[in-house]
């Protein structure tokens, strides 16, 4: 048996014995994570080494109310992809915003080709809301996610419609913070969720979401 495999087998045996003796799975899961077995893998790995434009477009009837939110989401997703996907190049989000403001069209391929992008990460935003009633914040969004090849126009990856809710289990009283603060928080959480589609991540980052809403 190779040394690395032997060490892994020995550690797993030890952790299993500890788990059995104390009746919990914590040590086993921790050991597996430290060895790189606890990460959730990317659903799509094809952004590595590519020049990528990130575009979020709201439904036509929601363009007035959600245009700012869509631009914020695109910027935050782009930032996270730059941080977490190796060798990726991201088209400047401000330049994409300026192009969208100056041009009537919002076709993903047209936008991508305008910036010589290899692919576009397209986020179709069907709904975005920050409130649950009049006295609670609770972010909700409905979106679809796709990756479009700018040369062929083909959709090379598509994710089924997603309904996002944050915090997942409780609302945040509006007395705790102002709308702008909660908007930034929720857009950040939504961008985390979207960007994790394209890079491996620690599954534990999704825990304690309710508590984080009160920070």
VMD Tcl script that draws the C-alpha trace (Angstrom):
set ca {
  {0.00 0.00 0.00}
  {1.33 3.47 -0.87}
  {2.37 5.67 2.09}
  {-0.39 8.26 1.52}
  {-3.04 5.59 1.22}
  {-1.67 3.85 4.30}
  {-1.79 7.06 6.33}
  {-5.33 7.74 5.17}
  {-6.46 4.22 6.01}
  {-4.83 4.44 9.44}
  {-6.45 7.78 10.18}
  {-9.86 6.60 9.06}
  {-9.53 3.51 11.25}
  {-8.57 5.64 14.25}
  {-11.38 8.12 13.66}
  {-13.90 5.34 13.21}
  {-12.86 3.78 16.53}
  {-13.16 7.16 18.24}
  {-16.56 7.71 16.65}
  {-17.81 4.34 17.86}
  {-16.44 4.86 21.35}
  {-17.98 8.29 21.93}
  {-21.07 7.87 19.80}
  {-20.76 10.83 17.47}
  {-19.67 11.45 13.89}
  {-17.92 14.80 14.44}
  {-14.32 13.49 14.54}
  {-14.84 11.37 11.44}
  {-16.32 14.24 9.44}
  {-13.62 16.62 10.60}
  {-10.86 14.21 9.60}
  {-12.38 13.65 6.19}
  {-12.71 17.39 5.61}
  {-9.09 18.03 6.58}
  {-8.03 15.43 4.02}
  {-10.03 17.17 1.32}
  {-12.98 14.77 1.29}
  {-15.49 17.19 2.80}
  {-15.71 19.71 -0.05}
  {-18.76 20.00 -2.25}
  {-17.58 19.93 -5.85}
  {-18.53 22.47 -8.51}
  {-21.55 21.61 -10.64}
  {-19.81 23.13 -13.66}
  {-16.01 23.41 -13.94}
  {-15.76 24.90 -17.41}
  {-15.00 28.49 -16.37}
  {-11.36 27.76 -15.55}
  {-9.01 29.70 -17.81}
  {-11.88 31.47 -19.61}
  {-12.65 35.14 -20.18}
  {-16.06 35.44 -18.54}
  {-18.77 38.10 -18.54}
  {-21.34 37.91 -15.75}
  {-24.75 39.32 -16.62}
  {-27.91 39.35 -14.53}
  {-31.07 40.46 -16.29}
  {-34.49 40.92 -14.64}
  {-37.78 40.18 -16.34}
  {-38.90 43.00 -18.63}
  {-41.79 43.92 -16.33}
  {-39.40 44.10 -13.37}
  {-36.59 46.06 -15.00}
  {-37.46 49.29 -13.23}
  {-37.82 47.81 -9.74}
  {-35.03 45.23 -9.89}
  {-32.42 46.65 -12.28}
  {-30.21 47.90 -9.45}
  {-30.52 44.56 -7.67}
  {-29.57 42.68 -10.83}
  {-26.45 44.81 -11.30}
  {-25.45 44.29 -7.67}
  {-25.90 40.53 -8.03}
  {-23.79 40.40 -11.19}
  {-20.99 42.42 -9.57}
  {-20.92 40.24 -6.45}
  {-21.02 36.98 -8.42}
  {-18.17 38.24 -10.63}
  {-16.12 39.11 -7.55}
  {-16.57 35.64 -6.06}
  {-15.73 33.88 -9.30}
  {-12.53 35.90 -9.56}
  {-11.61 34.86 -6.03}
  {-12.45 31.17 -6.33}
  {-12.02 29.94 -9.92}
  {-8.45 29.37 -11.05}
  {-7.07 31.24 -14.08}
  {-10.40 32.92 -14.75}
  {-10.59 36.38 -16.32}
  {-13.64 38.47 -15.51}
  {-14.97 41.24 -17.73}
  {-15.16 44.47 -15.71}
  {-18.65 44.64 -14.21}
  {-18.86 48.43 -14.46}
  {-18.17 48.26 -18.19}
  {-20.91 45.65 -18.57}
  {-23.30 47.94 -16.68}
  {-22.37 50.86 -18.94}
  {-22.95 48.72 -22.02}
  {-26.38 47.66 -20.75}
  {-27.30 51.29 -20.03}
  {-26.20 52.39 -23.50}
  {-27.73 49.56 -25.52}
  {-31.32 48.45 -25.82}
  {-30.51 44.76 -26.20}
  {-29.70 42.34 -23.41}
  {-28.85 39.27 -25.47}
  {-26.18 37.31 -23.65}
  {-24.18 36.42 -26.75}
  {-24.22 40.01 -28.00}
  {-22.97 41.27 -24.64}
  {-20.26 38.64 -24.46}
  {-19.00 39.33 -27.96}
  {-18.89 43.06 -27.22}
  {-16.19 42.30 -24.64}
  {-14.48 39.40 -26.44}
  {-15.64 37.04 -23.70}
  {-15.37 33.31 -24.17}
  {-18.55 32.65 -22.21}
  {-21.29 34.52 -20.40}
  {-22.63 33.47 -17.03}
  {-26.25 34.49 -17.47}
  {-28.59 34.95 -14.51}
  {-32.26 35.36 -15.41}
  {-33.85 37.05 -12.39}
  {-37.57 36.32 -12.29}
  {-38.25 37.78 -8.86}
  {-36.44 39.62 -6.08}
  {-37.89 40.81 -2.79}
  {-36.51 41.90 0.58}
  {-39.61 41.87 2.77}
  {-41.83 39.38 4.52}
  {-44.74 41.56 5.58}
  {-44.18 45.13 6.71}
  {-41.97 44.57 9.74}
  {-39.63 41.76 8.69}
  {-36.82 41.44 6.18}
  {-36.53 38.11 4.42}
  {-34.87 37.94 1.04}
  {-36.38 35.87 -1.74}
  {-35.29 35.44 -5.34}
  {-36.27 33.25 -8.26}
  {-33.66 32.78 -10.95}
  {-32.27 30.54 -13.65}
  {-28.58 30.13 -14.32}
  {-26.86 29.28 -17.59}
  {-23.47 29.48 -19.29}
  {-23.43 30.51 -22.95}
  {-20.56 29.98 -25.39}
  {-20.06 33.33 -27.12}
  {-18.58 31.81 -30.28}
  {-21.31 29.27 -31.01}
  {-24.19 30.77 -29.05}
  {-24.80 27.38 -27.45}
  {-25.91 26.97 -23.85}
  {-23.16 24.74 -22.42}
  {-24.55 24.57 -18.89}
  {-28.00 25.20 -17.48}
  {-29.32 24.95 -13.94}
  {-33.02 24.36 -13.23}
  {-35.00 27.27 -11.74}
  {-33.94 28.11 -8.19}
  {-36.03 29.60 -5.40}
  {-33.75 31.27 -2.87}
  {-34.81 32.30 0.64}
  {-32.60 33.99 3.23}
  {-32.60 33.74 6.17}
  {-33.99 30.22 5.64}
  {-35.95 29.89 8.87}
  {-36.80 33.32 10.22}
  {-37.20 36.95 9.24}
  {-35.15 39.88 10.53}
  {-37.06 42.71 12.25}
  {-36.79 45.93 10.27}
  {-35.80 47.64 13.51}
  {-32.49 45.70 13.46}
  {-31.06 47.42 10.36}
  {-32.00 49.60 7.42}
  {-33.03 48.32 4.00}
  {-29.71 49.13 2.33}
  {-27.84 47.07 4.92}
  {-30.11 44.06 4.52}
  {-30.01 44.38 0.71}
  {-26.21 44.20 0.75}
  {-26.34 41.16 3.04}
  {-28.88 39.29 0.96}
  {-27.23 40.09 -2.35}
  {-23.98 38.79 -0.87}
  {-25.62 35.55 0.27}
  {-27.32 35.15 -3.11}
  {-24.01 35.73 -4.90}
  {-22.39 33.10 -2.66}
  {-25.11 30.64 -3.62}
  {-24.82 31.33 -7.34}
  {-21.02 31.36 -7.51}
  {-20.70 28.06 -5.62}
  {-22.15 26.41 -8.72}
  {-18.75 26.99 -10.35}
  {-16.23 26.19 -7.61}
  {-15.76 23.64 -4.87}
  {-16.67 24.86 -1.40}
  {-16.96 23.86 2.21}
  {-20.50 22.59 2.74}
  {-20.38 24.02 6.25}
  {-20.56 27.56 4.85}
  {-24.30 27.10 4.46}
  {-24.77 26.47 8.18}
  {-25.81 29.12 10.75}
  {-27.42 31.26 8.03}
  {-30.13 32.55 10.34}
  {-27.63 33.81 12.91}
  {-25.59 35.57 10.21}
  {-28.62 37.65 9.24}
  {-28.47 39.48 12.56}
  {-24.82 40.54 12.18}
}
mol new
graphics top color blue
foreach p $ca { graphics top sphere $p radius 0.5 }
foreach p [lrange $ca 0 end-1] q [lrange $ca 1 end] { graphics top cylinder $p $q radius 0.2 }
display resetview
